[in-house]
């Protein structure tokens, strides 16, 4: 098929482009910067300039690319994310998930694109209730922290607009916490690794918040599967073992050769990382990947973060 990969130089797009090419697809990849054209060409991806927030730019790009499938990986995340100012740091990405999504869907409909695969997220977005891992029917958090309200609303928008489309096949992939080359959780990259090495990421309270991880290689392979097959709807793209912070954080420190993380009480953490940060560390709910494995035929190179932290960073 002919695939328009929107956000071809992002954390997932960088790995996804070559995987799509290897699977036999013709890939046109978008970027806002012509300086990245040569990099895309070296990966076998035909470069195309597009600004996801510019409606005319999106319409023109889809008209030029003439894709069978559009893959929406548009984000704008640079540097660290401050949980106390979460919506501020996600402001542009939130616009790409709302305005950008609407532009892509309009272009898809205008030019007869029958399939759209879009990026979402799963983890802190889940309703924080006791019980088994959240599946795709569990619903989003009805009471997010004030500093994450806009970000959750943007996630809800892309899921409803794409996953709820009736005139095209819309698949929404809810990726877990990405790690591996090109992400913020990789050796040599600024982000979580550096913070863990410096012992600046403590376990808050009992560290019961569950996180679901997925290696970027596996996130990309799930996306290739969604391009090729699968029914419209939502899919959780996480590994087989969501785990509480108190379990995965010491394991990550050990894999990096760092000292064990410190522990601090909730009352001390709250003014530093806000309610959203405390929720992440103490109350987040894990997600089930059963649907993606069953319906997309998705197989993971790193079935759990344990293998991934040891050899996939």
N, C-alpha and C positions, 0 to 999 in steps of 0.2 A: 504494500500500500504506500501511498504518498502521505507522509506525516508532517504536519507543521508543529514543531516543538517551540512553544513560546516560553522563553526563559532558558535558552539553550546553554547559557554560561553560568547558571546557578548551581547550587550544591547538588541537586539531583540531575539537572540538565546536562552537566558536564559528563556524568557517567552514563546517563540515559541515551544521549545521542549515539555514541559508539555501539551501545547494545542494540539499538534499533537498526543501525546499519548492518551489524553482524547478523541480525535476524532476517535480513533481506529487504528491508524497507528503504524507500527513498526519503531522506530526511532534510527538511528545510528548517533551519534554526534561527530564531530571532534574537537580536541583541539591540540595545540602544546605541552601541558604540562601534563604529566601523573599524576601530583599532583591534577589535576582537575577531574580525573576519578571517584572518589567516589562521588563528587558532581553531576556529570551527572547521575550516577547510581541511586542516591537518587531521581532523577526526572523521572526515568523510561526510561532514554536514555542510550543506549549501547555506551560506549566511544570507540573512535578510534583515534589514534595519526596520525596527518597529518600536513604537512607544505605546505600551499597553494602556496608558491613561489618555491617549489621543485617539478619539474615535475614528477620525479620518485615516490615521496611520494604520489602525487595526484593519479597517475595511479594505484598504489598499493592499496590505500584506496578505490577507486571506485571498483576495482576488488574484494576486500575483502567484501565490504558492499553489493554488488549486488543490488543496489537500483532500484526502479521503477522511482523515482523522485530525482533529486539533487536540494537542496536549497542552494544558494550561499549567505551567510551572512558574508563573510570574510572581516574584517576591522582591523585596528590597530590604535586606537585612545586612547590616554591617556592624562589626564590633560586637561588644557584649550587650546583652539585654538586661536591663535593670527591672526586676520584678516589681519594684515600688513605683515605677513609671512605665508599666508594660504597654499601655495603649499609646503612649508617646513614641516609644521605640518601634512599635508596629504600625505607625500611622500610614506610611506609604504602602506597606504591604496590605493593610486593611482597604485602602482605596483600590489596589489591584484586585482584591478579592470581591469588591463590590462593583465599582465602575469598570474595571478591566474585564471582569467576568461578563458583565452586560454587553460590553463592546464585542467580545469574542462570540457570544451567543448570537448577537445581531448579525455579525458577519457570517457565522456558520449558516444561519437561516437564509440569508440573502444569497449565498453562493452554494447552497445545497450540500453542505457538509453533514453527513449523517451520524457522526460519532464525535463526542467531545469527552475527553478524560481530564479531570481537574484535580488539583492538589487541595487537600484539607489537612486537618491535624486531629489526632486523638490522644487523650491523656488527661490533662487538667480540665479539658472541656466536658468530660463525663460528669453526669450527676453524681454528687458525692454521697452515696448511700451504701449501706452494708450489703453484702451479698456477693454473688459470683462476679467474674470479670464482665465488663460491659460489652454487649454485642451491639450490632448496628441499629437495633431497635430500642436500645436503652434510653435514648434521649440525651440532649445536652443539658448542662448544668443550669437549673432555673434560677440560681442565686450566685452568680459569679462575684468575685471581689470587685469593688468599685473601679480599681485600676485596670481591670481586664474586660469591662463591659463592652467596649467598642470592638475589641478584638474578637470576642465571642460572637457579637452580632455580625461581623464580617464573615466569620466561618459559617454561621448559620445561613447567610445569604448565598454563598457559593454552593453550599450543600442543597439548598432548596431550589436555586435557579437551575443548576446543572442536573442534580439527581432527580428533581421533580419535573424535568422537561418531558413533554408528551409528544413533541414533534421531531425529536431526535433521540439517539441513544446517549444518555448522559451518565457517565460513571465518575464517582467521586472517591478518591483514594485518601483515606485518613491516615497519613503517615504518623508513626510514633517519633520518639526522639532520635534524630539522625546522628550517626557517628561514622567515622571513617574518613578517608582522604577527601578534601574539599569541603568538609563540614567544620563546625566549630568544636567538634570533639575528635581531634586527630593530632598526632604528633606533628610538631612544627607549625601548628595553626594557633592563632590567638583565640582563646575561648576557654571552655571548661577544663581542658587538660592543664593549661597554665595555672588556673585557679586551684586545681587539686594539688598540683606540684608545690604550690606555695602555701598549702593548708589554709586557704581562704574560703573553702566551702565546707562548713560544719554540718553535722547531723543536728537537725532542729527537733527538740523534744525527743520522742521515741523513734522518729524517722520512719513513720508508718505509711507515708505517702507512696503509692505504687507508681512506678514509671515503666512505660513500655518502650523499648528501644528497637531500632531497625538499622542495620548496616546500609550505607548508601548503595552498595552493590545490589542488595536484596530489594531495596526500595525501587531501584531502577528496573530490576527484573519483574517485579510485580506490575510496574507500569507498562512494560512491553506486553505482558500477558493481558492487561486491560485494553490495550490497543487492538489486540488480535481477537479477543473473545470476552465472554462474560456478559451477564445481563445488566441493564441499567440499574443504578442504585448506589448505595454506600458500601465501602469495603474498608475494614480496619487493616492497616499494613504495619504490623508489629511482629516481633519475634515470638517464640513459643513460651517465654518465661518473664512476664511482667514481674517486677520485684520491688520491695520497699527500699527506700533510700538507705536505711540502716544496713541493708544487705549489699546493694550494688556499689555504693560509694566507697566503702572500705576495699572492696574487690578491685575497683578501678585504681585506687591509690596503690594497692599492692602490685597490680600489673604494671604501673608506671614506675615502681621503685620509690614511691613517695611515702612519707610518714602517714600513719592513720589519721583520718579526719578528726577534728575536735568535735565536741558536743556542747550545745548551748541550749538553754531552756527557751520555750516559746515566748515568754514575756520579754526576754532580752532580744530575740530575733525580730519581733513584730515591728518595732520602730525602725529597724534597719532594712527590712525587706518587704514590709507591708503585709496586708492580709493575703494578697495573692501569693507572695513568696512563702508564707507560712502554710497556705493550702497545698502548694506544690510539695512541700517537705513533709507534711503530716497527714494530709487528707485526700490526695489525688487517688483516683481509682483506675486500675489497669483495664486493658482492653483485650478481647478475644480475637484471634486471627482465623478462627475456624471457617468462616465464610469465604475469605480470600483463598485459603488453601483448597477448599472443596470446589468452589465455583470457577476460580481462575486457574486451578491446577498449579498454584504457586509453590515452588520449592526453594528453601532458603539455603544459601551457602553458609550462613552463620545462624543456626537455629536458635541460639540464645546469645545474650550479651557476654556470657562467660567465655565462649570461644572467641567472640568478636573482640572483647577487650584484650584477650591474650595475644591474638595474632592479626587483628583486622584494623588496628589504629594507624 
